[in-house]
């Protein structure tokens, strides 16, 4: 049985900092996407423009923008899932190796099982890609993450859904990530 939006919002715990994602309850990482507004930026013609110098196209059907700590957070009720895009352009993160950055993105996921792990190129930049299964507050989730490393910024992309609904949102997430475009030096 589906929980009401009000209950999901009560159970969702916003991240204290997008680079150190701590997994929340309810739909696992998707619950982190409670409530885009956006942290900052604007949406025009289906494209999110971040003040950090990058753009992504929003999925076409069923996803809504939610308030949160990431630059852009999206959520869908049926099939359930959540995704986000965020960039960190200050501090030590831009200098850290991709494998370290990829591990940090899913802190809080317990009993992780790696389903896929590889490196890719996203927007002309190196990216660490992972698909994991794990547990958050006693609930099973599946997670797909990509960490894109630019010269000045680290760009995080995250998709989370319950195991039985994970595959239904992957194509939307892949299109979301593939639409990524960064400014020079990002």
C-alpha positions in Angstrom: 0.0 0.0 0.0 1.3 3.5 -0.9 1.9 6.0 1.8 0.5 9.4 1.5 2.7 12.3 0.4 2.4 13.8 3.9 3.7 10.6 5.5 6.6 10.4 3.0 7.5 13.9 3.8 7.5 13.2 7.5 9.7 10.1 7.0 12.1 11.8 4.6 15.1 13.4 6.0 16.8 16.0 3.9 20.5 15.6 3.4 22.8 17.7 5.5 25.2 18.1 2.6 24.6 16.8 -0.9 28.2 15.4 -1.3 27.8 13.2 1.8 24.5 11.6 1.0 23.0 9.9 4.0 20.3 7.5 3.0 16.9 8.3 4.4 14.0 5.9 5.2 10.7 5.3 3.2 11.9 4.7 -0.3 15.5 4.7 0.7 17.5 7.3 -1.1 14.4 8.4 -3.0 13.0 9.5 0.4 15.8 12.0 0.5 14.0 13.7 -2.3 11.1 14.6 -0.1 9.0 17.5 -0.5 12.1 21.8 -7.0 11.9 24.1 -6.4 15.6 23.8 -6.8 18.3 24.7 -4.4 19.3 27.3 -6.9 18.9 27.7 -10.6 16.0 27.9 -13.0 13.9 25.6 -15.2 13.0 26.8 -18.7 11.6 24.7 -21.5 12.2 21.5 -19.6 15.9 22.2 -19.0 17.4 23.0 -15.5 20.1 25.7 -15.6 22.3 25.5 -12.5 24.2 28.6 -11.4 27.1 26.3 -11.0 27.4 26.2 -14.8 25.7 23.0 -15.9 22.4 22.0 -17.5 20.2 18.9 -17.5 16.9 18.1 -19.3 14.1 17.0 -17.0 12.4 13.7 -17.7 9.2 14.1 -19.7 6.5 12.2 -17.8 5.5 11.7 -14.2 8.4 13.4 -12.4 8.0 16.4 -10.2 10.6 18.8 -8.8 11.0 18.6 -5.0 12.6 20.9 -2.4 15.8 19.6 -1.0 19.5 20.2 -0.5 20.7 19.1 -4.0 20.7 21.5 -6.9 17.8 19.6 -8.5 15.7 16.8 -6.9 12.9 14.9 -8.7 10.4 12.4 -7.5 7.8 10.1 -9.0 5.0 8.2 -7.2 4.1 5.6 -9.8 6.4 3.8 -10.3 8.1 5.1 -7.2 11.5 6.6 -7.4 13.7 9.7 -7.0 16.6 11.2 -8.7 18.9 14.2 -8.2 21.6 16.2 -9.8 24.1 18.2 -7.7 27.5 19.8 -8.1 30.2 20.6 -5.5 32.6 23.2 -6.7 34.4 24.1 -3.4 36.3 22.2 -0.8 38.4 19.1 -1.2 36.0 17.1 -3.3 37.1 18.2 -6.8 40.6 16.9 -6.0 39.6 13.5 -4.8 39.8 10.4 -7.0 36.6 9.1 -8.6 36.3 5.9 -6.6 36.4 7.8 -3.3 33.8 10.3 -4.6 31.6 7.4 -5.7 31.7 5.7 -2.3 30.8 8.9 -0.5 27.7 9.3 -2.6 26.0 6.3 -1.1 27.1 6.6 2.6 24.3 5.3 4.8 23.4 2.4 2.5 23.9 -0.8 4.5 24.5 -4.3 3.2 25.5 -2.9 -0.2 25.7 -5.4 -3.1 27.4 -4.1 -6.2 25.4 -5.0 -9.3 27.4 -2.9 -11.8 30.5 -0.8 -11.5 32.4 0.9 -14.3 33.8 4.1 -15.6 32.1 6.1 -18.4 32.3 9.4 -20.1 29.5 11.8 -19.4 29.4 15.2 -21.0 33.0 14.7 -22.2 34.2 14.1 -18.6 35.3 10.9 -16.7 32.5 9.4 -14.6 32.3 6.6 -12.0 29.1 4.6 -12.5 27.6 2.1 -10.0 24.4 0.2 -9.4 23.9 -1.2 -5.9 21.3 -3.0 -3.9 21.1 -2.3 -0.2 19.1 -1.5 2.9 18.2 1.8 4.4 16.4 1.8 7.8 15.3 -1.7 7.2 14.0 -1.1 3.7 15.5 -2.5 0.5 16.4 -0.1 -2.2 18.3 -0.1 -5.5 20.5 2.8 -6.4 22.2 4.0 -9.6 24.9 6.6 -9.2 27.2 8.5 -11.4 29.9 10.9 -10.3 31.3 13.2 -13.0 34.6 14.9 -12.3 35.3 18.2 -14.0 38.2 20.6 -13.6 36.5 22.7 -10.9 33.3 20.8 -9.9 32.2 17.3 -9.0 28.7 16.5 -10.4 26.6 13.8 -8.7 23.7 12.0 -10.2 21.6 9.6 -8.2 18.5 7.5 -8.9 16.8 5.4 -6.2 13.7 3.2 -6.2 12.3 0.1 -4.5 13.6 -3.1 -6.0 10.4 -4.0 -7.8 10.2 -0.6 -9.5 13.8 0.2 -10.1 14.0 -0.8 -13.8 10.9 1.3 -14.7 12.8 4.5 -14.1 16.3 3.7 -15.3 15.7 4.9 -18.9 14.5 8.3 -17.6 17.6 8.5 -15.3 19.9 7.6 -18.2 18.4 10.2 -20.4 18.7 12.7 -17.5 22.4 12.0 -17.1 23.1 11.9 -20.9 21.6 15.4 -21.2 24.2 16.8 -18.8 26.3 19.6 -20.3 28.8 21.6 -18.3 30.4 25.0 -18.9 34.1 25.3 -19.6 36.2 24.2 -16.6 33.2 22.8 -14.7 
